[in-house]
Amino acid sequence: MSAFLIHNLELDGKGGASVLSATDLPTSLPIQGCRWVHLDCSDEEGYNWLSSLEGLPETVVEALFAEETRPRTVKMGNGLLVTLRGVNLNPESNPSDMVALRLWVTPHFIISSRRRRLLSVQDIVRDLASNEGPTSTGDILSTLTETLTGRMAKVINGLEDELADLEESIGEGIEAGQRDSLVQRRLETIRLRRFLVPQKEAINKLYQESLSWMTVDQSAQIQEAANDITRYVEGLESLRERCLLMQEEFTNLQAEKMNARMYVLSILSGIFMPLGFLTGLFGINIGGMPGTDSGAAFWLFCTALVVLGGGQFILMRRSRWF
């Protein structure tokens, strides 16, 4: 099989599919049956095959192989160009580094392309292999929309739990690493929101653009995905506000700790300032200093300093300086 071709399937309309080889790739848009071709758009050979496909608009080819994508839905004749994003659940990957899935869907043909693996696609292929999968291109589109959206719930709920734990730990005092953890959670929230906001608009438009070859159940499935992603976007808005409040709380707690330390230093400075003045005054080596001829003068001076310092401490305490 060619390197660019990941799946070449012909659905039987009963939940199953036949696996076809690269030599069975169509040369023009099918007008009957149901075909699904899933491509790796990082391979130039796939672009060449798609460009040669009779009846496929050039704008669709460019969109399916675009490097940077934004979630969107565009109606073109009797087909739909859909770009969606899914959370990155590949091993050793950050879920907020969302993976793009590009789709061109007609009544009898669906082309999808990706650069990184998406588990939602693998789920559908697995269901088709067990004769429990989609039965049409509209079914594939609605199922992909639902599964891509559904996988976001675990990631967003995980972010909410992590922030809740962080909020609770802040109440017990600031610890090393908490600030870095908050910054990381905030960045993940921003990355997710960056794609979920346009994805919400894309799925809403997909529901509004539901074509005649999509059933009522499939449209309802897309509408439910639109409702779910709207809730996720609202949840991310709430998470962003909580991150900002926690950032302010970090700043306030740090300022309080700094003010408390400066206050203690101010009290100590207030006590030792007159003592330092006296020791400096009596430490000069000039003639006429009292007590230079008395052996008890040093101890009397130390006693006077202790009495003066103690008096200052008592006076500040009674004045409620601390």
GIBEL-V55322 format. One record per residue. N is the residue number from 0. RES is the residue in one letter. SS is DSSP state (~ for helix, > for strand, _ for the rest). Layout:
N_RES_SS, N_RES_SS
//
This chain:
0_M__, 1_S__, 2_A__, 3_F__, 4_L_>, 5_I_>, 6_H_>, 7_N_>, 8_L_>, 9_E_>, 10_L_>, 11_D__, 12_G__, 13_K__, 14_G__, 15_G__, 16_A_>, 17_S_>, 18_V_>, 19_L__, 20_S__, 21_A_~, 22_T_~, 23_D_~, 24_L__, 25_P__, 26_T__, 27_S_>, 28_L__, 29_P__, 30_I__, 31_Q__, 32_G__, 33_C__, 34_R_>, 35_W_>, 36_V_>, 37_H_>, 38_L_>, 39_D_>, 40_C__, 41_S__, 42_D__, 43_E_~, 44_E_~, 45_G_~, 46_Y_~, 47_N_~, 48_W_~, 49_L_~, 50_S_~, 51_S__, 52_L__, 53_E_>, 54_G__, 55_L__, 56_P__, 57_E_~, 58_T_~, 59_V_~, 60_V_~, 61_E_~, 62_A_~, 63_L_~, 64_F__, 65_A__, 66_E__, 67_E__, 68_T__, 69_R__, 70_P__, 71_R_>, 72_T_>, 73_V_>, 74_K_>, 75_M_>, 76_G__, 77_N__, 78_G_>, 79_L_>, 80_L_>, 81_V_>, 82_T_>, 83_L_>, 84_R_>, 85_G_>, 86_V__, 87_N__, 88_L__, 89_N__, 90_P__, 91_E__, 92_S__, 93_N__, 94_P__, 95_S__, 96_D__, 97_M__, 98_V_>, 99_A_>, 100_L_>, 101_R_>, 102_L_>, 103_W_>, 104_V_>, 105_T__, 106_P__, 107_H__, 108_F_>, 109_I_>, 110_I_>, 111_S_>, 112_S_>, 113_R_>, 114_R__, 115_R__, 116_R__, 117_L__, 118_L_~, 119_S_~, 120_V_~, 121_Q_~, 122_D_~, 123_I_~, 124_V_~, 125_R_~, 126_D_~, 127_L_~, 128_A_~, 129_S__, 130_N__, 131_E__, 132_G__, 133_P__, 134_T__, 135_S__, 136_T_~, 137_G_~, 138_D_~, 139_I_~, 140_L_~, 141_S_~, 142_T_~, 143_L_~, 144_T_~, 145_E_~, 146_T_~, 147_L_~, 148_T_~, 149_G_~, 150_R_~, 151_M_~, 152_A_~, 153_K_~, 154_V_~, 155_I_~, 156_N_~, 157_G_~, 158_L_~, 159_E_~, 160_D_~, 161_E_~, 162_L_~, 163_A_~, 164_D_~, 165_L_~, 166_E_~, 167_E_~, 168_S_~, 169_I_~, 170_G_~, 171_E__, 172_G__, 173_I__, 174_E__, 175_A__, 176_G__, 177_Q_~, 178_R_~, 179_D_~, 180_S_~, 181_L_~, 182_V_~, 183_Q_~, 184_R_~, 185_R_~, 186_L_~, 187_E_~, 188_T_~, 189_I_~, 190_R_~, 191_L_~, 192_R_~, 193_R_~, 194_F_~, 195_L_~, 196_V_~, 197_P_~, 198_Q_~, 199_K_~, 200_E_~, 201_A_~, 202_I_~, 203_N_~, 204_K_~, 205_L_~, 206_Y_~, 207_Q_~, 208_E__, 209_S__, 210_L__, 211_S__, 212_W__, 213_M__, 214_T__, 215_V_~, 216_D_~, 217_Q_~, 218_S_~, 219_A_~, 220_Q_~, 221_I_~, 222_Q_~, 223_E_~, 224_A_~, 225_A_~, 226_N_~, 227_D_~, 228_I_~, 229_T_~, 230_R_~, 231_Y_~, 232_V_~, 233_E_~, 234_G_~, 235_L_~, 236_E_~, 237_S_~, 238_L_~, 239_R_~, 240_E_~, 241_R_~, 242_C_~, 243_L_~, 244_L_~, 245_M_~, 246_Q_~, 247_E_~, 248_E_~, 249_F_~, 250_T_~, 251_N_~, 252_L_~, 253_Q_~, 254_A_~, 255_E_~, 256_K_~, 257_M_~, 258_N_~, 259_A_~, 260_R_~, 261_M_~, 262_Y_~, 263_V_~, 264_L_~, 265_S_~, 266_I_~, 267_L_~, 268_S_~, 269_G_~, 270_I_~, 271_F_~, 272_M_~, 273_P_~, 274_L_~, 275_G_~, 276_F_~, 277_L_~, 278_T_~, 279_G_~, 280_L_~, 281_F__, 282_G__, 283_I__, 284_N__, 285_I__, 286_G__, 287_G__, 288_M__, 289_P__, 290_G__, 291_T__, 292_D__, 293_S__, 294_G__, 295_A__, 296_A_~, 297_F_~, 298_W_~, 299_L_~, 300_F_~, 301_C_~, 302_T_~, 303_A_~, 304_L_~, 305_V_~, 306_V_~, 307_L_~, 308_G_~, 309_G_~, 310_G_~, 311_Q_~, 312_F_~, 313_I_~, 314_L_~, 315_M_~, 316_R_~, 317_R_~, 318_S__, 319_R__, 320_W__, 321_F__
//
